[in-house]
C-alpha cells in the first residue's frame, strides 16, 4: 500500500534524506540524469550505518562507515554482491513522493563493474 513519504519541495535534486514513515525509517534519494527518486532502507545492510550520511555520486551511495558503494538502481553493493540494499517502489503523486513499504522491490541481477 502506497503511503506519503515527503513533499517534493522538501527533497531537492541531488538530496539524500532520512524520513520516518509510520514505524519505519527510510532513505530518500533524489537522483539526477535522469531525474528520479529511490526509496530504500536507511541502514547499510553490511554493518547498519546510516546511509543518509554517505556520499551520493550519480546513482551510487557510499556508506560513511566502511565506504561500501551501493548501486541505487539494482540495490547491489559494488564490492560484495551478496550485500543488497532493500529498495521500495515509489511514485510521484501530485506534489508528493509515495512509496509501498510493505514489500521490497525484487532483487535485480548484479551489474558488472569494471574499474
BELLINKA-V333892 format. One record per residue. N is the residue number from 1. NEAR is the number of other C-alpha atoms within 12 Angstrom. D_CENTER is the distance of its C-alpha to the mean C-alpha in whole Angstrom. Layout:
N|NEAR|D_CENTER, N|NEAR|D_CENTER
//
This chain:
1|14|18, 2|20|16, 3|24|16, 4|26|16, 5|37|13, 6|31|14, 7|20|17, 8|24|16, 9|14|18, 10|20|16, 11|25|13, 12|19|15, 13|22|14, 14|26|12, 15|29|11, 16|35|8, 17|35|9, 18|28|10, 19|28|11, 20|20|14, 21|25|14, 22|15|18, 23|9|18, 24|19|14, 25|21|12, 26|36|8, 27|39|5, 28|45|6, 29|45|5, 30|36|9, 31|27|10, 32|19|13, 33|12|16, 34|12|15, 35|16|14, 36|26|11, 37|36|8, 38|45|5, 39|44|4, 40|46|4, 41|36|7, 42|35|7, 43|32|10, 44|34|10, 45|28|12, 46|27|15, 47|18|16, 48|19|14, 49|20|14, 50|29|11, 51|38|9, 52|32|9, 53|24|12, 54|28|11, 55|25|12, 56|31|10, 57|21|12, 58|24|12, 59|29|9, 60|31|9, 61|43|8, 62|31|11, 63|31|12, 64|22|14, 65|21|17, 66|21|17, 67|23|16, 68|30|14, 69|34|12, 70|41|9, 71|37|9, 72|40|6, 73|33|8, 74|30|10, 75|35|8, 76|34|11, 77|34|12, 78|29|15, 79|23|17, 80|20|17, 81|24|16, 82|17|17, 83|24|14, 84|33|11, 85|43|8, 86|33|8, 87|36|6, 88|35|8, 89|28|10, 90|32|10, 91|26|13, 92|25|15, 93|16|19, 94|12|21, 95|15|20, 96|20|17, 97|31|13, 98|28|13, 99|34|12, 100|26|13, 101|29|12, 102|19|15, 103|17|14, 104|24|11, 105|24|11, 106|16|14, 107|23|13, 108|20|14, 109|15|17, 110|22|16, 111|19|17, 112|14|20, 113|14|19, 114|6|22, 115|5|23
//
